[in-house]
Amino acid sequence: KRIATRILKLTGGKINTPAAVLLKKGVECVTAFMGVTYAGGFYTPLDEASPQARLQKIIEILKPRLIVTDEAHAGLARSLGFPESRILLLRDCMECEIGDVEIRKALAEKIDTDPLYVLFTSGSTGVPKGVTICHRSVIDYIEWVCSTFQFTKETRFGNQAPFYFDNSILDIYSTLKTGATAYIIPEKLFAFPVKLMEYLNEKQINTIFWVPSALIYLANSGILERQKPQYLQKILFCGEVMPNRQLNLWRRALPSAQYANLYGPTEITDVCAYFIV
């Protein structure tokens, strides 16, 4: 709400304002998304590791009114053409008093078909393509997915998908809807199967929605024969082909878990078809 208040001061209370979010993947990133949303705007996550030319092109297409970032990325924000007056540092936002009246006014003007976020895919031409998704689409998707896979406040997600990738929508918004817990798995752990397995067990993660390449890597590493993810009950995958050989290695290791193959383009809010194995 502090972030939202700063944004509303900057935009003069105007809703449906595009905002870029340039932060390392983490809790602060989700906080920034919600700050933009509370201000009646819509957000676009920027990947800090992307080439400067790609980020520049995204900025050119999106024309964001502001960027939410931190001290570590402020230099990059400036190099993308943002003047100081349009760079909102998280630290500064935390010193702002919450303007509940202004936030309520902004949200009262919103309708369900207003945009919530814009994700940029690689685009078949190599030029970034912005896909705009509205509140209603995310609400419909999350109501369906939480009901179909029976997510509850006891669900403990292990997030693998980057926040600029549409698979992360399931982790973020299912958590918010149900009061579940989401653990943002450090990316470096995916290079160390033993450490990743220790992390899953330490956090008692019971639900994952990963790209098949992450599941394939673990299956091929042989870790499933030595150390099982003891709490894992739901294994969902989407985004690529899941080969039978590696799927069967998972099924042999965790025969009582539920497996589901999901599919869909970014434009349809992540998923439009699914199959429970």
CORGINOR-V919783 format. One record per residue. N is the residue number from 1. RES is the residue in one small letter. D_FIRST is the distance of its C-alpha to the first C-alpha in Angstrom with 2 decimals. Layout:
N/RES/D_FIRST  N/RES/D_FIRST
This chain:
1/k/0.00  2/r/3.81  3/i/5.34  4/a/4.87  5/t/6.11  6/r/8.67  7/i/9.68  8/l/10.32  9/k/12.31  10/l/14.20  11/t/15.02  12/g/15.80  13/g/13.80  14/k/15.98  15/i/15.03  16/n/16.55  17/t/16.22  18/p/17.14  19/a/15.28  20/a/16.99  21/v/15.64  22/l/18.23  23/l/17.81  24/k/20.19  25/k/19.88  26/g/17.90  27/v/14.87  28/e/12.93  29/c/13.97  30/v/12.53  31/t/9.11  32/a/9.54  33/f/10.89  34/m/8.08  35/g/5.78  36/v/8.95  37/t/9.45  38/y/6.60  39/a/8.08  40/g/11.35  41/g/12.79  42/f/14.70  43/y/15.04  44/t/18.16  45/p/18.57  46/l/21.28  47/d/23.78  48/e/24.40  49/a/27.98  50/s/28.86  51/p/31.56  52/q/30.49  53/a/32.43  54/r/30.46  55/l/27.07  56/q/28.57  57/k/29.76  58/i/26.37  59/i/24.86  60/e/27.90  61/i/27.44  62/l/23.67  63/k/23.47  64/p/19.75  65/r/18.32  66/l/16.40  67/i/16.14  68/v/13.48  69/t/15.73  70/d/16.96  71/e/20.12  72/a/22.29  73/h/21.74  74/a/21.40  75/g/25.17  76/l/25.13  77/a/22.43  78/r/24.79  79/s/27.76  80/l/26.22  81/g/26.35  82/f/22.87  83/p/23.34  84/e/21.41  85/s/19.56  86/r/18.01  87/i/17.22  88/l/13.67  89/l/14.25  90/l/11.76  91/r/13.45  92/d/12.97  93/c/9.21  94/m/9.26  95/e/11.42  96/c/9.27  97/e/8.89  98/i/5.99  99/g/7.64  100/d/7.81  101/v/11.08  102/e/10.25  103/i/7.74  104/r/10.61  105/k/13.12  106/a/12.05  107/l/11.99  108/a/15.24  109/e/16.93  110/k/16.45  111/i/19.46  112/d/20.14  113/t/22.19  114/d/19.56  115/p/18.95  116/l/16.37  117/y/17.78  118/v/20.96  119/l/22.92  120/f/25.93  121/t/29.09  122/s/32.11  123/g/33.93  124/s/37.64  125/t/38.58  126/g/36.69  127/v/34.35  128/p/30.68  129/k/29.98  130/g/26.54  131/v/26.01  132/t/23.45  133/i/22.21  134/c/20.68  135/h/18.52  136/r/21.81  137/s/23.48  138/v/20.96  139/i/20.93  140/d/24.75  141/y/25.09  142/i/22.95  143/e/24.64  144/w/27.95  145/v/27.46  146/c/26.11  147/s/29.04  148/t/31.66  149/f/30.97  150/q/29.93  151/f/26.71  152/t/25.51  153/k/23.41  154/e/26.43  155/t/26.05  156/r/25.47  157/f/24.87  158/g/26.18  159/n/24.35  160/q/26.78  161/a/25.65  162/p/23.93  163/f/20.56  164/y/22.36  165/f/24.83  166/d/24.46  167/n/25.62  168/s/22.26  169/i/20.77  170/l/22.76  171/d/21.51  172/i/17.75  173/y/17.67  174/s/20.52  175/t/18.71  176/l/15.64  177/k/18.17  178/t/20.55  179/g/18.73  180/a/21.04  181/t/20.82  182/a/20.78  183/y/22.47  184/i/22.10  185/i/25.78  186/p/26.60  187/e/28.48  188/k/31.43  189/l/32.32  190/f/33.53  191/a/36.42  192/f/37.51  193/p/38.36  194/v/39.21  195/k/35.96  196/l/33.97  197/m/35.93  198/e/35.37  199/y/31.59  200/l/31.68  201/n/33.79  202/e/31.95  203/k/28.61  204/q/30.64  205/i/29.23  206/n/30.73  207/t/29.40  208/i/29.37  209/f/28.98  210/w/30.63  211/v/32.68  212/p/36.36  213/s/37.13  214/a/35.14  215/l/37.07  216/i/40.31  217/y/39.91  218/l/39.59  219/a/42.50  220/n/44.70  221/s/43.99  222/g/45.84  223/i/43.15  224/l/43.08  225/e/46.69  226/r/45.97  227/q/42.53  228/k/40.70  229/p/36.99  230/q/37.78  231/y/34.72  232/l/34.34  233/q/34.89  234/k/33.37  235/i/34.02  236/l/32.71  237/f/33.47  238/c/32.97  239/g/33.45  240/e/37.04  241/v/40.35  242/m/40.65  243/p/44.31  244/n/46.26  245/r/47.64  246/q/44.36  247/l/42.93  248/n/46.06  249/l/45.58  250/w/42.20  251/r/43.79  252/r/46.61  253/a/44.29  254/l/41.99  255/p/44.19  256/s/42.16  257/a/38.79  258/q/37.60  259/y/37.72  260/a/36.31  261/n/36.70  262/l/33.99  263/y/34.28  264/g/32.57  265/p/31.57  266/t/28.07  267/e/28.72  268/i/29.02  269/t/25.65  270/d/27.36  271/v/30.06  272/c/32.75  273/a/35.51  274/y/36.00  275/f/38.90  276/i/38.95  277/v/41.72
